[in-house]
Amino acid sequence: MYRVWNFLTNYSLLLIIGAVSALIWANMDVLAPVAGQPHYWADLYHHFVEFVIWDHAPIGHLHDGHRTLTLHYLVNDILMALFFGIAAKEVWEAVILKNGSLRGKKAATPLFATAGGMFGPIGVYLGLALIMGSDTYDAVANGWAIPTATDIAFSYLVGRMIFGGGHPAVRFLLLLAIADDAVGLIILAIFYPSGELAPEWLLFSAAAAIAVFVFANWLPRRMDRGKQDRPNSTWMRQTLSFWPYLIAGCASWYGFMMSGLHPALGLLPIVPTIPHADRAFGIFAEAETHLHDLLNTIEHALKHPVEIVLFFFGLLNAGVQFSAMGDATWLVLAGLLIGKPIGIFIMGWIAAVPLRLGIPEGMRLIDLIVIGFVAAIGFTVSLFVASVAFEPGLVQDAAKMGALLSFGAAVVAIISGKLLRVEKHDL
């Protein structure tokens, strides 16, 4: 239990506190009603979420050429870029490094399972919505991506509780979750723009990425060829440090915002430009703290600030009244709890048996079902997608409730692990 609690406090505790606080606050009108003001607490929460930090802030353009910077916009559209930047770092390392977890045959079956974990929830969500009638379908169809998400931290935590830290299913789950994150970033960028598309602004982001790579990364290394002490790279690292990448990141964020793509993805082009080690120990590995390349140094420095960002993300997005539960709630849950395990099992079986790609030694095919239930914990990313898939209102609140209730997948996963006789392998 110590290891579980230690992991929880390191990666997820502030997010949980923020989400639970928001749920309590949003439902205080039932728990502690104020006489003569039936919506007192709900209105107070809404005013907090939309608190104006900077009126007519010159960071974008609306009809009057300015934007009102609210607390919600600051967290969801600006600060969450740090969270997605860290996610992109893990995906980038998994793909580009020689020992990356998403390279080679070892990643083939998890990638097939990831595809199943995408198509299964989409099929269940849209199929059930269609059965419920055209009016329901039209109202909720845009939320099809909500149940495709897998919360890496919570899924890893539950996976460790069920399988133990030494079980190959935990590594399989982690590969699946990282690949899921990669596809999720693509889905957010392509299918959920934040405004009218102006793709020419992406050239601005691309120019920022190319410029910082050439002048702060490639050129110093080029000048250091044949020099063992690497004076130019060392000067760049010690003197300028992360500042060129911070400036490029701000420029890239602005380009994404002006292009109509969600600005929270604005750091994605910059992450690959940052000097990185030639190996990675894997996300959540303790040995990662001993890597001191610039990319890992930046990640280590951002860890605690991002935890605070996630606290406010939970606080500002999870404030949903329990009475808001509706069709979108059940569709999100059905997509996660039915579509995820079925899709992961079917596609994992196809990869392992007919295609003969195999599964890790010590893991059973039936374990894919348990992995599917663990991966059904959408929470953080599902909540984020729900906030951009729908306009504020009843449908968005219902979808958010589905994302929050996906925590229930942990209980289902633990029960399925017992019923399917998972053998726990501790480290």
C-alpha positions as CSV (number, residue, x, y, z in Angstrom):
1,M,0.0,0.0,0.0
2,Y,2.9,2.3,0.6
3,R,4.0,2.1,-3.0
4,V,0.4,2.8,-4.2
5,W,0.1,5.8,-1.9
6,N,3.5,7.1,-2.9
7,F,2.6,6.9,-6.6
8,L,-0.8,8.5,-6.0
9,T,0.8,11.5,-4.2
10,N,3.4,11.9,-6.9
11,Y,1.1,11.9,-9.9
12,S,-2.6,12.1,-9.2
13,L,-3.5,13.4,-5.7
14,L,-3.9,17.1,-6.5
15,L,-6.0,16.3,-9.6
16,I,-8.3,14.1,-7.5
17,I,-8.6,16.8,-4.8
18,G,-9.5,19.4,-7.4
19,A,-12.1,17.2,-9.1
20,V,-13.7,16.1,-5.8
21,S,-13.8,19.7,-4.6
22,A,-15.5,20.8,-7.8
23,L,-18.1,18.1,-7.5
24,I,-18.9,19.0,-3.9
25,W,-19.0,22.7,-4.7
26,A,-21.3,22.2,-7.7
27,N,-23.7,20.1,-5.7
28,M,-23.8,22.3,-2.5
29,D,-27.2,23.6,-3.4
30,V,-28.5,20.1,-2.5
31,L,-26.1,19.5,0.4
32,A,-26.4,23.0,2.0
33,P,-29.2,25.0,0.4
34,V,-29.3,28.8,0.9
35,A,-32.8,30.1,1.6
36,G,-34.3,32.0,-1.3
37,Q,-31.3,31.3,-3.5
38,P,-31.8,27.8,-5.0
39,H,-28.7,28.1,-7.3
40,Y,-26.5,30.1,-5.0
41,W,-23.5,27.6,-4.9
42,A,-23.8,26.7,-8.6
43,D,-23.8,30.3,-9.6
44,L,-20.8,31.0,-7.3
45,Y,-18.9,28.1,-8.9
46,H,-19.8,29.4,-12.4
47,H,-18.5,32.9,-11.6
48,F,-15.3,31.4,-10.2
49,V,-14.7,29.3,-13.4
50,E,-15.3,32.4,-15.6
51,F,-13.4,34.8,-13.4
52,V,-12.0,37.6,-15.6
53,I,-8.3,37.9,-15.2
54,W,-7.7,40.3,-18.1
55,D,-10.5,42.0,-20.0
56,H,-9.7,42.7,-23.6
57,A,-6.4,40.9,-23.4
58,P,-4.5,41.2,-26.7
59,I,-3.8,37.5,-27.1
60,G,-6.2,36.6,-29.8
61,H,-9.0,38.0,-31.9
62,L,-12.7,38.0,-31.5
63,H,-15.2,40.3,-33.1
64,D,-13.6,43.3,-31.4
65,G,-10.0,42.2,-32.0
66,H,-9.4,41.2,-28.4
67,R,-10.1,38.3,-26.0
68,T,-11.2,38.2,-22.4
69,L,-8.8,36.1,-20.5
70,T,-10.8,34.0,-17.9
71,L,-9.5,31.6,-15.3
72,H,-10.9,28.7,-17.3
73,Y,-9.2,29.8,-20.5
74,L,-5.9,30.3,-18.6
75,V,-6.0,26.7,-17.3
76,N,-7.6,24.8,-20.2
77,D,-6.0,26.6,-23.2
78,I,-2.7,27.9,-21.9
79,L,-1.4,26.0,-18.8
80,M,-2.7,22.6,-20.0
81,A,-0.2,23.0,-22.8
82,L,2.4,22.0,-20.2
83,F,0.6,18.7,-19.5
84,F,0.2,17.9,-23.2
85,G,3.9,18.8,-23.7
86,I,4.9,16.2,-21.1
87,A,2.6,13.6,-22.7
88,A,4.2,14.5,-26.1
89,K,7.7,14.0,-24.6
90,E,6.9,10.5,-23.5
91,V,5.4,9.6,-26.9
92,W,8.4,11.2,-28.7
93,E,10.9,9.2,-26.7
94,A,8.9,6.0,-27.2
95,V,8.9,6.5,-31.0
96,I,12.3,8.0,-31.7
97,L,14.8,6.4,-29.4
98,K,16.6,3.2,-30.4
99,N,15.2,1.4,-27.3
100,G,11.8,3.2,-27.4
101,S,8.9,1.3,-26.2
102,L,6.8,1.9,-29.4
103,R,9.5,0.7,-31.8
104,G,9.9,-2.8,-33.3
105,K,7.9,-6.0,-33.0
106,K,7.5,-5.7,-29.2
107,A,5.1,-2.8,-29.8
108,A,3.1,-4.5,-32.6
109,T,0.4,-6.2,-30.5
110,P,0.0,-3.2,-28.1
111,L,-0.5,-1.0,-31.1
112,F,-3.2,-3.3,-32.5
113,A,-4.8,-3.4,-29.1
114,T,-4.7,0.4,-29.1
115,A,-6.6,0.5,-32.4
116,G,-9.2,-1.7,-30.8
117,G,-9.3,0.5,-27.8
118,M,-10.2,3.4,-30.2
119,F,-12.6,1.8,-32.7
120,G,-14.5,-0.2,-30.0
121,P,-15.6,2.8,-27.9
122,I,-16.4,4.8,-31.0
123,G,-18.5,2.0,-32.4
124,V,-20.4,1.5,-29.1
125,Y,-20.9,5.2,-28.5
126,L,-22.2,6.1,-31.9
127,G,-24.1,2.8,-32.4
128,L,-26.0,3.2,-29.2
129,A,-26.6,6.9,-29.9
130,L,-28.1,5.9,-33.3
131,I,-30.4,3.3,-31.6
132,M,-31.6,6.0,-29.2
133,G,-32.9,8.1,-32.0
134,S,-31.8,10.8,-34.5
135,D,-32.4,13.6,-32.0
136,T,-30.1,12.0,-29.4
137,Y,-27.6,11.2,-32.1
138,D,-27.4,14.7,-33.4
139,A,-27.0,16.1,-29.8
140,V,-24.2,13.8,-28.7
141,A,-22.4,12.6,-31.9
142,N,-19.6,15.1,-31.6
143,G,-18.5,13.5,-28.4
144,W,-17.4,10.2,-30.1
145,A,-13.8,10.7,-29.0
146,I,-14.5,11.1,-25.3
147,P,-14.5,7.3,-24.5
148,T,-11.3,6.7,-26.6
149,A,-9.1,8.2,-24.0
150,T,-7.0,6.4,-21.4
151,D,-5.7,8.1,-18.3
152,I,-2.1,6.9,-18.1
153,A,-1.4,7.7,-14.5
154,F,-4.6,6.2,-13.0
155,S,-4.6,3.2,-15.4
156,Y,-1.0,2.4,-14.5
157,L,-1.8,2.7,-10.8
158,V,-4.8,0.3,-11.1
159,G,-2.8,-2.0,-13.3
160,R,-0.1,-2.3,-10.7
161,M,-2.7,-3.0,-8.0
162,I,-4.2,-5.9,-10.1
163,F,-1.1,-7.4,-11.9
164,G,1.7,-6.3,-9.6
165,G,4.7,-4.3,-10.7
166,G,6.5,-7.3,-12.3
167,H,3.7,-8.6,-14.5
168,P,4.3,-8.2,-18.3
169,A,0.7,-7.0,-18.6
170,V,1.6,-3.8,-16.8
171,R,4.2,-2.9,-19.4
172,F,1.7,-3.9,-22.2
173,L,-0.9,-1.6,-20.6
174,L,1.7,1.2,-20.4
175,L,2.6,0.8,-24.1
176,L,-1.1,0.9,-25.0
177,A,-1.7,4.0,-22.9
178,I,1.2,5.9,-24.4
179,A,0.1,5.0,-28.0
180,D,-3.5,6.0,-27.0
181,D,-2.1,9.4,-25.9
182,A,-0.4,9.8,-29.3
183,V,-3.6,9.1,-31.2
184,G,-5.6,11.2,-28.8
185,L,-3.3,14.2,-29.5
186,I,-3.9,13.7,-33.2
187,I,-7.7,13.4,-32.7
188,L,-7.7,16.6,-30.7
189,A,-5.7,18.5,-33.3
190,I,-7.8,17.3,-36.4
191,F,-11.3,16.9,-35.1
192,Y,-11.7,19.5,-32.3
193,P,-10.4,22.9,-33.5
194,S,-11.0,25.7,-31.1
195,G,-12.2,28.1,-33.8
196,E,-12.4,28.9,-37.5
197,L,-9.4,27.2,-39.1
198,A,-6.6,29.4,-40.5
199,P,-4.0,26.7,-41.2
200,E,-1.5,29.3,-42.6
201,W,-0.7,30.2,-38.9
202,L,0.7,26.7,-38.5
203,L,3.6,27.9,-40.6
204,F,4.4,30.3,-37.8
205,S,4.5,27.4,-35.3
206,A,6.7,25.4,-37.7
207,A,9.0,28.3,-38.2
208,A,9.5,28.7,-34.4
209,A,10.2,24.9,-34.1
210,I,12.7,25.0,-37.1
211,A,14.5,28.1,-35.8
212,V,15.0,26.9,-32.3
213,F,16.1,23.5,-33.5
214,V,18.7,24.9,-35.9
215,F,20.1,27.7,-33.7
216,A,19.9,26.1,-30.2
217,N,20.4,22.4,-31.0
218,W,21.7,21.5,-34.5
219,L,24.2,24.4,-35.1
220,P,26.0,24.1,-31.7
221,R,26.4,20.4,-32.2
222,R,27.6,21.0,-35.8
223,M,30.2,23.5,-34.6
224,D,31.4,21.0,-31.9
225,R,32.2,18.2,-34.3
226,G,35.7,16.8,-33.4
227,K,35.8,18.7,-30.1
228,Q,35.5,16.4,-27.1
229,D,34.7,19.2,-24.6
230,R,31.8,20.4,-26.9
231,P,32.2,24.1,-25.9
232,N,29.3,25.5,-28.0
233,S,26.7,22.9,-26.9
234,T,27.9,23.3,-23.3
235,W,27.6,27.1,-23.5
236,M,24.2,26.8,-25.0
237,R,23.1,24.4,-22.2
238,Q,24.6,26.3,-19.3
239,T,24.0,29.9,-20.4
240,L,20.8,29.9,-22.4
241,S,19.3,26.7,-20.9
242,F,15.6,26.3,-21.7
243,W,15.0,30.0,-22.6
244,P,15.1,29.6,-26.4
245,Y,12.6,26.7,-26.2
246,L,10.4,28.7,-23.9
247,I,10.3,31.6,-26.4
248,A,9.7,29.1,-29.3
249,G,7.0,27.4,-27.2
250,C,5.2,30.7,-26.7
251,A,5.4,31.5,-30.4
252,S,4.1,28.0,-31.3
253,W,1.3,28.3,-28.9
254,Y,0.3,31.6,-30.5
255,G,0.4,30.0,-33.9
256,F,-1.9,27.2,-32.8
257,M,-4.3,29.6,-31.2
258,M,-4.5,31.8,-34.3
259,S,-4.8,28.7,-36.6
260,G,-7.9,27.5,-34.9
261,L,-6.4,24.3,-33.5
262,H,-6.6,23.9,-29.8
263,P,-3.8,26.0,-28.3
264,A,-3.2,23.4,-25.5
265,L,-1.4,21.4,-28.2
266,G,0.8,24.3,-29.0
267,L,4.0,22.8,-27.5
268,L,3.9,19.7,-29.6
269,P,6.1,21.0,-32.5
270,I,8.7,22.2,-30.0
271,V,9.2,19.0,-27.9
272,P,11.1,17.1,-30.7
273,T,13.5,20.1,-31.1
274,I,14.9,19.9,-27.5
275,P,18.1,17.9,-27.0
276,H,17.4,14.6,-25.4
277,A,19.2,11.5,-24.1
278,D,19.8,8.5,-26.4
279,R,17.8,6.3,-24.1
280,A,14.8,6.3,-21.8
281,F,13.8,4.1,-18.9
282,G,10.1,4.6,-19.4
283,I,7.4,6.8,-18.0
284,F,7.1,6.5,-14.1
285,A,10.5,4.8,-13.9
286,E,12.5,6.0,-10.9
287,A,15.7,5.9,-13.1
288,E,14.3,8.7,-15.2
289,T,15.2,11.1,-12.4
290,H,18.9,10.3,-13.2
291,L,18.7,11.5,-16.8
292,H,20.0,15.1,-17.0
293,D,19.6,15.9,-20.7
294,L,17.7,19.2,-21.4
295,L,14.5,17.5,-22.3
296,N,14.4,15.5,-19.1
297,T,15.6,18.4,-17.0
298,I,12.7,20.5,-18.3
299,E,10.3,17.6,-17.6
300,H,11.6,17.3,-14.0
301,A,11.3,21.0,-13.5
302,L,7.7,21.0,-14.7
303,K,6.5,18.0,-12.7
304,H,5.2,20.0,-9.6
305,P,3.9,23.0,-11.6
306,V,1.9,20.6,-13.8
307,E,0.5,18.9,-10.7
308,I,-0.8,22.3,-9.6
309,V,-2.2,22.9,-13.1
310,L,-4.0,19.6,-12.9
311,F,-5.5,20.5,-9.6
312,F,-7.0,23.6,-11.2
313,F,-8.0,21.7,-14.2
314,G,-10.0,19.3,-12.0
315,L,-11.4,22.2,-10.0
316,L,-12.5,24.1,-13.1
317,N,-13.9,21.3,-15.2
318,A,-15.3,18.7,-12.8
319,G,-18.0,20.9,-11.2
320,V,-21.0,19.0,-12.6
321,Q,-24.3,18.6,-10.8
322,F,-25.4,15.0,-10.3
323,S,-28.7,16.0,-11.8
324,A,-26.9,16.6,-15.1
325,M,-26.5,12.9,-15.8
326,G,-28.2,12.1,-19.1
327,D,-27.8,10.2,-22.4
328,A,-24.2,11.4,-23.0
329,T,-23.2,10.1,-19.5
330,W,-24.4,6.5,-20.3
331,L,-22.9,6.6,-23.8
332,V,-19.5,7.6,-22.6
333,L,-19.6,4.9,-19.9
334,A,-20.8,2.3,-22.4
335,G,-18.0,3.3,-24.8
336,L,-15.4,2.9,-22.1
337,L,-16.7,-0.1,-20.2
338,I,-18.0,-2.1,-23.1
339,G,-16.2,-0.8,-26.2
340,K,-12.7,-0.6,-24.6
341,P,-12.3,-4.2,-23.4
342,I,-14.1,-5.7,-26.4
343,G,-12.0,-3.7,-28.9
344,I,-8.7,-4.3,-27.1
345,F,-9.4,-8.1,-26.7
346,I,-10.5,-8.6,-30.4
347,M,-7.6,-6.6,-31.9
348,G,-5.1,-8.0,-29.5
349,W,-6.2,-11.5,-30.3
350,I,-6.0,-10.8,-34.1
351,A,-2.4,-9.5,-33.6
352,A,-1.3,-12.4,-31.3
353,V,-3.0,-15.4,-33.0
354,P,-3.9,-15.0,-36.7
355,L,-1.0,-12.5,-37.4
356,R,1.3,-14.4,-35.1
357,L,2.8,-11.3,-33.5
358,G,2.5,-12.9,-30.1
359,I,2.1,-11.4,-26.6
360,P,4.7,-10.9,-23.9
361,E,5.9,-14.1,-22.2
362,G,4.0,-14.7,-18.9
363,M,0.9,-12.9,-20.1
364,R,-2.3,-14.7,-21.2
365,L,-4.7,-13.6,-23.9
366,I,-7.5,-13.5,-21.3
367,D,-5.5,-10.8,-19.5
368,L,-6.4,-8.5,-22.4
369,I,-9.9,-8.2,-21.1
370,V,-8.7,-7.1,-17.7
371,I,-6.3,-4.6,-19.5
372,G,-9.3,-3.4,-21.4
373,F,-11.2,-2.6,-18.2
374,V,-8.2,-0.8,-16.7
375,A,-7.8,1.2,-19.9
376,A,-11.4,2.3,-19.6
377,I,-10.4,4.8,-16.9
378,G,-10.6,7.9,-19.1
379,F,-10.8,10.7,-16.5
380,T,-8.3,13.5,-17.3
381,V,-8.2,13.3,-21.1
382,S,-11.9,12.3,-21.4
383,L,-12.8,15.3,-19.3
384,F,-10.7,17.5,-21.5
385,V,-12.2,16.2,-24.7
386,A,-15.7,16.6,-23.2
387,S,-14.9,20.3,-22.5
388,V,-14.0,20.9,-26.2
389,A,-16.5,18.5,-27.9
390,F,-19.6,20.3,-26.6
391,E,-20.6,23.9,-25.8
392,P,-21.2,24.6,-22.1
393,G,-24.6,23.2,-21.1
394,L,-26.5,20.1,-20.2
395,V,-24.9,17.8,-22.9
396,Q,-21.4,18.9,-21.9
397,D,-22.1,18.4,-18.2
398,A,-23.6,14.9,-18.9
399,A,-20.5,13.9,-20.9
400,K,-18.2,15.2,-18.2
401,M,-20.1,13.1,-15.6
402,G,-19.5,10.0,-17.8
403,A,-15.7,10.9,-17.8
404,L,-15.7,11.3,-14.0
405,L,-17.7,8.1,-13.4
406,S,-15.2,6.2,-15.5
407,F,-13.3,5.8,-12.2
408,G,-15.8,2.9,-11.8
409,A,-13.8,1.0,-14.4
410,A,-11.2,0.5,-11.7
411,V,-13.6,-1.5,-9.6
412,V,-14.8,-3.5,-12.6
413,A,-11.1,-4.2,-13.5
414,I,-10.3,-5.4,-10.0
415,I,-13.3,-7.7,-10.0
416,S,-12.5,-9.1,-13.5
417,G,-8.9,-9.7,-12.3
418,K,-10.2,-11.8,-9.5
419,L,-12.7,-13.7,-11.6
420,L,-10.1,-14.4,-14.4
421,R,-7.6,-15.5,-11.8
422,V,-4.9,-13.0,-12.6
423,E,-1.6,-14.1,-10.9
424,K,0.0,-11.1,-9.3
425,H,3.7,-10.6,-10.0
426,D,5.4,-8.2,-7.6
427,L,8.8,-6.7,-8.3
